Amino acid sequence: MNINIDTKTAAQELFDFIKRCPTAYQTTATLASILTENGFSALEEGQSWNLVAGDKYFVTRNQSSLIAFVMPADLEKTTGYQIIATHGDSPSFKLKAQFEQSTAKCAKWNVERYGGMICSSWMDRPLSVAGRAVVADELGVRSLPVHLTEDIALIPNVAIHMDRTANDGKKYNMQVDMLPLVGAADSEAHLLDHVAAQLGCDKTAIVSHDLFLYIRDEGRLWGLQNEFISAPRLDDLMCTFGALKGFLGGAHESVVPVLAVFDNEEIGSSSRQGAGSSLLGDILSRIDEAVGVTDADTQGLYRRFMSSCILSADNAHAQHPNHPEYADAQNAPHMNEGIVIKHQSEQRYATDAISGAIFTRICNTAGVPTQTYLNRSDIRGGSTLGNIVVSQIPMLTLDIGLAQLAMHSAYETAGAQDVLHMINASCAFYHTAIQAGENSKYEIDIAL
C-alpha cells in the first residue's frame, strides 16, 4: 500500500509541517493536533488508563516528546510491535535565564548553544523565538507554548574589512560571536512583553522559560527539474513527517503500530523525555497492563519483543558534490535514490544483517529503493536513536535516514523524491508482521 500523493504535494505538506514546528515543543503540539484530527485520544502519564481494543491514543512527556499507538483488537493474538522512532529537536540557540544585555548602544541576548550547528549558517538571517514559558497562577504554575512569528533578532557577521581571516576557517566563540542583535539599547520593548502579549498574561506572571531562536525561512522546491528541497530542520522533521504519514495509513492486523518522536537527540538523548529514558518501555508495559495481562503471562510482553522491530529514522549524509572525498565511495548515499540504511561496526548505528535484510525486503515489496551508508573508516560519524533505544528494549532495530546535504545547517537540502520514499517505506513497515522462529529465523508477512 503506497500513499497516493505526488512529489510536489508531498514537499509542500512537509514545508507546512516544518513551519508549524520551530522547536520540539511545537513539534509535539503539532503532532498531537494532527493525531486528534485523525481520531486519536490524548492520555496523561499521571492518570489511570482505560484503553479500548481498536482505539487510538497518544501520550506526551515534558510537552516535547510524543508516543502514539493503536490498540489491537486482541493483544494476546498480536505477534509484536512495529515502532518508528524519530526526533523532534534540532540544533539551535537557547536563551539563558537572564538574557538581556547591551553593547555599542545595541540590545542583544545572551544565548547558549543547543546541539552542534554550523554556526556560519545562522548569521545574517532574520530570527524569531519559540518554545515555552512557565506562568504562575492561583494554583501554582502552568507551562504554555510560545511561538512568535515576527522577525525579532539577527546574529550579525563582522565585515571582511575588520576580520580578514573570515574566509580562512573561522572559529566561533559562542559567548562572543553568536549573540543576536535585537534592537537599540534604550528601547523600551522587551521580549517578555511579546511573550506575555501572546499568552494573554502580565509579564510579571512569567517565572521561567525554555525559549529558542529559530529561522523563519520557508521551505523551497528547487532545481532544473525541481529535484531538491531546502528548508530549516530537515534533520529530523523530514523523517518525522514521513513516519507520521505512514503511521496514519494503517497497519498489519497482527501488530501494534507505534510512532515515537523523542526530544533531546541532538544533545545525547539522556533526559527523562529522550530516547535514553524509560518513556517507550513505560508505554509498552502499560499497553499490556491495560488489557489485563495476568501474572501468569508476565512473559507476554517480552515474547512480543522478539517478534517486533524498531525503525530508527534520522537523516543521513549524502555524498557532497564538492567534497566527495568525505564519503566512503562504495557506501555513499545520494539524494533522491531512496531510503538510506546505516551501518557501523561499533554499533553507533543499530543495523545488523538481520534487521537490514528484513527492512530491505519490506522496501523491495513496496517498490521503495534503498541504499547503504557507512562512514569512511578514518572519519568518525555521528550517532542517533537506534543504539540508545535498543539498549532499553531488546527488539530487532535498524537505523535508516534520508540523504541530505549540510546537516545541522540552519537551512538544509535533500531530495524531493525522498519525501515520498519515506512515506511509502513507513506505510509498508507498519503493514508488516514479523514472527521470530528458532535459530534467528524470521517469517515476514507484508500486507500491502
KAGI-V805383 format. One record per residue. N is the residue number from 1. RES is the residue in one small letter. SS is DSSP state (h for helix, s for strand, l for the rest). PSI is psi in radians with two decimals (* if undefined). Layout:
BEGIN
N/RES/SS/PSI + N/RES/SS/PSI
END
This chain:
BEGIN
1/m/l/2.07 + 2/n/l/2.58 + 3/i/l/2.23 + 4/n/l/1.59 + 5/i/l/2.52 + 6/d/l/2.93 + 7/t/h/-0.80 + 8/k/h/-0.74 + 9/t/h/-0.74 + 10/a/h/-0.73 + 11/a/h/-0.75 + 12/q/h/-0.65 + 13/e/h/-0.67 + 14/l/h/-0.78 + 15/f/h/-0.72 + 16/d/h/-0.70 + 17/f/h/-0.82 + 18/i/h/-0.71 + 19/k/h/-0.55 + 20/r/l/-0.10 + 21/c/l/1.14 + 22/p/l/-0.46 + 23/t/l/3.02 + 24/a/h/-0.52 + 25/y/h/-0.76 + 26/q/h/-0.57 + 27/t/h/-0.81 + 28/t/h/-0.77 + 29/a/h/-0.68 + 30/t/h/-0.79 + 31/l/h/-0.77 + 32/a/h/-0.72 + 33/s/h/-0.79 + 34/i/h/-0.75 + 35/l/h/-0.73 + 36/t/h/-0.73 + 37/e/h/-0.40 + 38/n/l/0.36 + 39/g/l/0.20 + 40/f/l/2.58 + 41/s/s/2.48 + 42/a/s/2.44 + 43/l/s/2.67 + 44/e/l/2.28 + 45/e/l/-0.55 + 46/g/l/0.11 + 47/q/l/2.86 + 48/s/l/2.56 + 49/w/l/2.37 + 50/n/l/1.44 + 51/l/l/2.41 + 52/v/l/2.36 + 53/a/l/2.29 + 54/g/l/-0.18 + 55/d/l/2.91 + 56/k/s/2.38 + 57/y/s/2.81 + 58/f/s/2.72 + 59/v/s/2.50 + 60/t/s/2.71 + 61/r/s/2.27 + 62/n/l/0.29 + 63/q/l/0.17 + 64/s/l/-0.06 + 65/s/s/2.64 + 66/l/s/2.45 + 67/i/s/2.22 + 68/a/s/2.60 + 69/f/s/2.81 + 70/v/s/2.18 + 71/m/l/2.41 + 72/p/l/2.81 + 73/a/l/-0.60 + 74/d/l/1.79 + 75/l/h/-0.57 + 76/e/h/-0.39 + 77/k/h/0.12 + 78/t/l/2.28 + 79/t/l/-0.54 + 80/g/s/-2.98 + 81/y/s/2.47 + 82/q/s/1.97 + 83/i/s/2.25 + 84/i/s/2.20 + 85/a/s/2.23 + 86/t/s/-3.03 + 87/h/s/2.65 + 88/g/l/0.03 + 89/d/l/2.79 + 90/s/l/2.76 + 91/p/l/2.46 + 92/s/s/-2.96 + 93/f/s/2.24 + 94/k/s/2.37 + 95/l/s/2.36 + 96/k/s/2.92 + 97/a/s/-0.84 + 98/q/s/1.87 + 99/f/s/-0.22 + 100/e/s/2.33 + 101/q/s/3.05 + 102/s/s/2.60 + 103/t/s/2.51 + 104/a/l/0.70 + 105/k/l/0.35 + 106/c/s/2.41 + 107/a/s/2.40 + 108/k/s/2.99 + 109/w/s/2.55 + 110/n/s/2.06 + 111/v/s/2.86 + 112/e/s/2.70 + 113/r/s/2.40 + 114/y/s/1.92 + 115/g/l/3.13 + 116/g/l/1.82 + 117/m/l/2.87 + 118/i/l/1.78 + 119/c/h/-0.75 + 120/s/h/-0.49 + 121/s/h/-0.27 + 122/w/h/-0.15 + 123/m/s/2.58 + 124/d/l/0.57 + 125/r/l/2.40 + 126/p/l/2.36 + 127/l/s/2.71 + 128/s/s/-2.94 + 129/v/s/2.42 + 130/a/s/2.90 + 131/g/s/-2.21 + 132/r/s/2.78 + 133/a/s/2.54 + 134/v/s/2.17 + 135/v/s/2.39 + 136/a/s/2.44 + 137/d/s/-3.02 + 138/e/l/-0.36 + 139/l/l/-0.24 + 140/g/s/-2.04 + 141/v/s/2.74 + 142/r/s/2.54 + 143/s/s/2.25 + 144/l/s/2.49 + 145/p/s/2.52 + 146/v/s/2.21 + 147/h/s/1.53 + 148/l/l/2.47 + 149/t/l/0.20 + 150/e/l/2.73 + 151/d/l/2.08 + 152/i/l/-0.63 + 153/a/s/2.89 + 154/l/s/2.40 + 155/i/s/1.88 + 156/p/l/2.42 + 157/n/l/2.85 + 158/v/l/2.38 + 159/a/l/2.55 + 160/i/l/-0.48 + 161/h/l/-0.48 + 162/m/l/-0.35 + 163/d/l/1.53 + 164/r/l/-0.16 + 165/t/l/0.14 + 166/a/l/-0.51 + 167/n/l/0.29 + 168/d/l/0.54 + 169/g/l/1.14 + 170/k/l/2.33 + 171/k/l/2.14 + 172/y/l/2.37 + 173/n/l/2.03 + 174/m/l/-0.51 + 175/q/l/-0.18 + 176/v/l/-0.97 + 177/d/l/-0.43 + 178/m/l/0.36 + 179/l/l/2.23 + 180/p/l/2.43 + 181/l/s/2.36 + 182/v/s/-0.16 + 183/g/s/-2.97 + 184/a/s/2.59 + 185/a/l/-0.55 + 186/d/l/0.24 + 187/s/l/2.49 + 188/e/l/-0.06 + 189/a/l/2.43 + 190/h/l/2.64 + 191/l/h/-0.78 + 192/l/h/-0.34 + 193/d/h/-0.77 + 194/h/h/-0.75 + 195/v/h/-0.82 + 196/a/h/-0.67 + 197/a/h/-0.70 + 198/q/h/-0.66 + 199/l/h/-0.25 + 200/g/l/0.66 + 201/c/l/2.98 + 202/d/l/2.51 + 203/k/h/-0.57 + 204/t/h/-0.26 + 205/a/h/-0.26 + 206/i/s/1.99 + 207/v/s/-0.39 + 208/s/s/3.03 + 209/h/s/2.73 + 210/d/s/1.58 + 211/l/s/2.41 + 212/f/s/2.66 + 213/l/s/2.58 + 214/y/s/2.67 + 215/i/s/2.53 + 216/r/l/0.05 + 217/d/l/2.39 + 218/e/l/2.86 + 219/g/l/2.65 + 220/r/s/2.46 + 221/l/s/2.20 + 222/w/s/3.07 + 223/g/l/2.85 + 224/l/l/-0.49 + 225/q/l/0.50 + 226/n/l/0.75 + 227/e/l/-0.42 + 228/f/s/2.74 + 229/i/s/2.56 + 230/s/s/2.46 + 231/a/s/2.84 + 232/p/l/2.62 + 233/r/l/0.49 + 234/l/h/-0.62 + 235/d/h/1.78 + 236/d/h/0.47 + 237/l/h/-0.38 + 238/m/h/-0.80 + 239/c/h/-0.67 + 240/t/h/-0.79 + 241/f/h/-0.83 + 242/g/h/-0.71 + 243/a/h/-0.71 + 244/l/h/-0.81 + 245/k/h/-0.75 + 246/g/h/-0.70 + 247/f/h/-0.71 + 248/l/l/-0.13 + 249/g/l/0.12 + 250/g/l/-3.10 + 251/a/l/2.89 + 252/h/l/2.46 + 253/e/l/-0.28 + 254/s/l/0.05 + 255/v/s/2.80 + 256/v/s/1.93 + 257/p/s/2.39 + 258/v/s/2.35 + 259/l/s/2.12 + 260/a/s/2.07 + 261/v/s/1.91 + 262/f/s/2.73 + 263/d/l/2.90 + 264/n/l/0.33 + 265/e/h/-0.62 + 266/e/h/-0.20 + 267/i/h/0.40 + 268/g/l/-0.12 + 269/s/l/0.10 + 270/s/l/1.33 + 271/s/l/2.97 + 272/r/l/-0.22 + 273/q/l/0.12 + 274/g/l/3.04 + 275/a/l/-0.37 + 276/g/l/0.02 + 277/s/l/-3.08 + 278/s/l/0.04 + 279/l/h/-0.96 + 280/l/h/-0.78 + 281/g/h/-0.67 + 282/d/h/-0.78 + 283/i/h/-0.78 + 284/l/h/-0.67 + 285/s/h/-0.68 + 286/r/h/-0.47 + 287/i/h/-0.83 + 288/d/h/-0.79 + 289/e/h/-0.71 + 290/a/h/-0.46 + 291/v/l/0.18 + 292/g/l/0.54 + 293/v/l/2.21 + 294/t/l/2.94 + 295/d/h/-0.48 + 296/a/h/-0.24 + 297/d/h/0.68 + 298/t/l/-0.27 + 299/q/l/-0.11 + 300/g/h/-0.80 + 301/l/h/-0.75 + 302/y/h/-0.54 + 303/r/h/-0.71 + 304/r/h/-0.55 + 305/f/h/-0.66 + 306/m/h/-0.37 + 307/s/l/0.57 + 308/s/l/2.92 + 309/c/s/2.42 + 310/i/s/2.16 + 311/l/s/1.83 + 312/s/s/1.98 + 313/a/s/1.96 + 314/d/l/2.30 + 315/n/l/2.76 + 316/a/s/2.86 + 317/h/s/2.04 + 318/a/s/2.67 + 319/q/l/2.23 + 320/h/l/2.28 + 321/p/l/-0.49 + 322/n/l/-0.32 + 323/h/l/1.12 + 324/p/h/-0.33 + 325/e/h/-0.27 + 326/y/h/-0.21 + 327/a/l/2.72 + 328/d/l/2.03 + 329/a/l/-0.54 + 330/q/l/-0.18 + 331/n/l/0.69 + 332/a/l/2.09 + 333/p/s/2.82 + 334/h/l/2.62 + 335/m/l/2.50 + 336/n/l/0.20 + 337/e/l/0.34 + 338/g/l/-3.05 + 339/i/s/2.34 + 340/v/s/2.14 + 341/i/s/2.10 + 342/k/s/2.40 + 343/h/l/2.61 + 344/q/l/2.18 + 345/s/l/-0.48 + 346/e/l/0.19 + 347/q/l/0.49 + 348/r/l/-0.43 + 349/y/l/2.49 + 350/a/l/-0.07 + 351/t/l/2.36 + 352/d/l/-3.10 + 353/a/h/-0.66 + 354/i/h/-0.91 + 355/s/h/-0.66 + 356/g/h/-0.71 + 357/a/h/-0.72 + 358/i/h/-0.80 + 359/f/h/-0.65 + 360/t/h/-0.71 + 361/r/h/-0.70 + 362/i/h/-0.83 + 363/c/h/-0.71 + 364/n/h/-0.73 + 365/t/h/-0.63 + 366/a/h/-0.03 + 367/g/l/0.46 + 368/v/l/2.14 + 369/p/l/2.65 + 370/t/s/2.77 + 371/q/s/2.89 + 372/t/s/2.69 + 373/y/s/2.19 + 374/l/l/2.51 + 375/n/l/2.72 + 376/r/l/2.49 + 377/s/l/-0.30 + 378/d/l/0.20 + 379/i/l/2.09 + 380/r/l/2.22 + 381/g/l/-3.07 + 382/g/l/-3.12 + 383/s/l/3.04 + 384/t/l/-2.62 + 385/l/l/-0.54 + 386/g/h/-0.92 + 387/n/h/-0.41 + 388/i/h/-0.81 + 389/v/h/-0.76 + 390/v/h/-0.38 + 391/s/l/-0.34 + 392/q/l/-0.62 + 393/i/l/2.01 + 394/p/l/1.24 + 395/m/l/2.81 + 396/l/s/2.32 + 397/t/s/2.51 + 398/l/s/2.71 + 399/d/s/2.27 + 400/i/s/3.08 + 401/g/s/-3.02 + 402/l/l/2.40 + 403/a/s/2.26 + 404/q/s/2.82 + 405/l/s/2.73 + 406/a/l/0.76 + 407/m/l/2.36 + 408/h/l/0.20 + 409/s/l/2.78 + 410/a/l/-0.34 + 411/y/l/1.94 + 412/e/s/2.89 + 413/t/s/2.45 + 414/a/s/-3.11 + 415/g/s/2.34 + 416/a/l/-0.68 + 417/q/h/-0.46 + 418/d/h/-0.32 + 419/v/h/-0.83 + 420/l/h/-0.65 + 421/h/h/-0.73 + 422/m/h/-0.72 + 423/i/h/-0.87 + 424/n/h/-0.60 + 425/a/h/-0.69 + 426/s/h/-0.75 + 427/c/h/-0.78 + 428/a/h/-0.68 + 429/f/h/-0.79 + 430/y/h/-0.38 + 431/h/l/0.32 + 432/t/s/2.39 + 433/a/s/2.35 + 434/i/s/2.20 + 435/q/s/2.04 + 436/a/s/2.35 + 437/g/l/-2.81 + 438/e/h/2.69 + 439/n/h/0.74 + 440/s/h/0.65 + 441/k/l/2.36 + 442/y/s/2.30 + 443/e/s/2.39 + 444/i/s/2.11 + 445/d/s/1.96 + 446/i/s/1.93 + 447/a/l/1.31 + 448/l/l/*
END
